[in-house]
Amino acid sequence: MKEILSRVKTKTSSWVGSWVVHLGDHNVPNAFIFIDKYNQIGRILTPIVHTIRKLDEVGHDDDDLRAYIKDNYRDAEAAKRLILKDFFRHGFDGSGADNFYDAGSCIDGRLTSAWNWCSLIEKKSYFSLFLLCGFTGFDGRF
């Protein structure tokens, strides 16, 4: 893993984040935890994808909802861009860890950032759109 990462780093003009590979340390002590990290991806992405897909339907038959989206987001496409821009900007930025070393550029560090983004969803200006699309949580039924 370190050799692959080293080769990738030499081919890029800059590197964002830590270059540490967490496997066999306190962040990812064994392969089972590493595999479990991958299993979390669907729990994070499924509600986001569901909301993005449902946004076109929200307000389709309801004038008040259509007006709400227009007044607050311009249209469904702008709302989608707002959600995705925020997720891709903050879902992988190294936030949510106790320190920069643990935030890392590895799957563990990026999933920590993504889960941190999920934990703040209720504070986002677009949270109401998630609710209108049937969002119940990142651990619920989708």
C-alpha positions as CSV (number, residue, x, y, z in Angstrom):
1,M,0.0,0.0,0.0
2,K,2.8,2.4,0.9
3,E,4.6,1.7,-2.4
4,I,1.5,2.3,-4.4
5,L,0.8,5.5,-2.5
6,S,4.4,6.7,-3.0
7,R,4.1,6.2,-6.8
8,V,0.8,8.1,-6.9
9,K,2.3,11.0,-4.9
10,T,5.2,11.3,-7.4
11,K,2.7,11.6,-10.3
12,T,0.7,14.4,-8.8
13,S,1.6,18.1,-8.5
14,S,0.2,18.3,-5.0
15,W,-1.2,16.1,-2.3
16,V,-4.2,16.9,-0.1
17,G,-4.3,15.3,3.3
18,S,-2.2,12.9,5.2
19,W,-0.4,10.1,3.3
20,V,-0.8,7.6,6.1
21,V,-2.4,4.2,5.4
22,H,-4.3,3.1,8.4
23,L,-4.3,-0.7,8.5
24,G,-3.1,-2.5,11.6
25,D,-3.0,0.6,13.8
26,H,-5.5,2.0,16.3
27,N,-7.8,3.4,13.6
28,V,-8.1,0.2,11.6
29,P,-6.7,-2.6,13.8
30,N,-7.6,-5.5,11.5
31,A,-9.0,-6.4,8.0
32,F,-12.5,-6.9,9.3
33,I,-12.7,-3.3,10.4
34,F,-11.2,-2.3,7.0
35,I,-14.0,-4.2,5.2
36,D,-16.7,-2.8,7.5
37,K,-15.6,0.7,6.5
38,Y,-16.5,-0.1,2.9
39,N,-19.9,-1.4,4.0
40,Q,-20.6,2.0,5.4
41,I,-20.4,3.7,2.0
42,G,-23.9,2.6,1.0
43,R,-25.4,3.8,4.3
44,I,-23.9,7.2,3.6
45,L,-24.6,7.5,-0.1
46,T,-28.0,5.9,-0.5
47,P,-30.0,8.6,1.3
48,I,-28.1,11.3,-0.6
49,V,-28.8,9.6,-3.9
50,H,-32.4,9.0,-3.0
51,T,-32.9,12.7,-2.2
52,I,-31.2,13.8,-5.4
53,R,-33.4,11.5,-7.4
54,K,-36.6,12.5,-5.6
55,L,-36.1,16.2,-5.8
56,D,-37.6,16.3,-9.3
57,E,-40.8,14.8,-8.0
58,V,-41.1,17.0,-4.9
59,G,-43.6,19.7,-5.7
60,H,-44.5,18.2,-9.0
61,D,-48.2,18.0,-7.9
62,D,-48.1,20.5,-5.1
63,D,-48.0,24.2,-5.8
64,D,-46.9,25.1,-2.3
65,L,-43.9,22.8,-2.4
66,R,-43.0,23.9,-5.9
67,A,-43.1,27.6,-4.6
68,Y,-41.0,26.6,-1.6
69,I,-38.3,25.1,-3.8
70,K,-38.4,28.1,-6.2
71,D,-38.2,30.7,-3.4
72,N,-35.4,29.0,-1.5
73,Y,-33.3,27.1,-4.1
74,R,-34.4,28.6,-7.5
75,D,-35.3,25.1,-8.8
76,A,-34.7,21.4,-8.2
77,E,-31.4,21.4,-10.2
78,A,-30.0,24.2,-8.1
79,A,-31.0,22.4,-5.0
80,K,-29.2,19.2,-6.2
81,R,-26.1,21.2,-7.0
82,L,-26.1,22.8,-3.5
83,I,-26.4,19.4,-1.8
84,L,-23.7,17.7,-3.9
85,K,-21.3,20.7,-3.8
86,D,-21.6,20.7,0.0
87,F,-21.1,16.9,0.3
88,F,-18.1,16.8,-2.0
89,R,-16.6,19.9,-0.4
90,H,-17.0,18.7,3.2
91,G,-17.6,15.0,3.1
92,F,-13.9,14.2,2.4
93,D,-12.1,17.1,3.9
94,G,-10.5,15.4,6.9
95,S,-13.0,16.8,9.4
96,G,-14.4,14.7,12.2
97,A,-11.1,13.2,13.4
98,D,-9.3,14.1,16.6
99,N,-6.2,15.2,14.7
100,F,-4.7,15.5,11.2
101,Y,-2.9,12.2,11.4
102,D,-6.1,10.3,12.1
103,A,-8.0,12.2,9.5
104,G,-5.8,10.8,6.8
105,S,-6.4,10.3,3.1
106,C,-7.2,6.6,3.6
107,I,-10.7,5.1,3.5
108,D,-10.9,5.4,7.3
109,G,-10.2,9.1,7.3
110,R,-12.5,9.9,4.4
111,L,-15.3,7.9,5.9
112,T,-14.8,9.8,9.2
113,S,-15.3,13.0,7.2
114,A,-18.3,11.7,5.4
115,W,-19.9,10.5,8.7
116,N,-19.1,13.9,10.2
117,W,-21.0,15.5,7.3
118,C,-23.9,13.2,7.9
119,S,-23.9,14.1,11.6
120,L,-24.4,17.7,10.7
121,I,-27.2,17.2,8.2
122,E,-29.9,18.7,10.5
123,K,-28.0,22.0,10.5
124,K,-27.8,22.3,6.7
125,S,-30.0,24.8,4.9
126,Y,-31.3,22.1,2.6
127,F,-32.2,19.6,5.4
128,S,-35.9,20.2,4.7
129,L,-35.4,18.8,1.2
130,F,-34.1,15.6,2.6
131,L,-37.2,15.3,4.9
132,L,-39.5,16.1,2.0
133,C,-37.9,13.3,0.0
134,G,-38.5,10.8,2.8
135,F,-35.2,10.9,4.7
136,T,-35.4,9.2,8.1
137,G,-31.7,8.9,8.8
138,F,-28.5,7.3,7.6
139,D,-29.2,4.0,9.3
140,G,-32.8,3.7,8.4
141,R,-34.7,2.0,5.5
142,F,-34.2,3.6,2.2
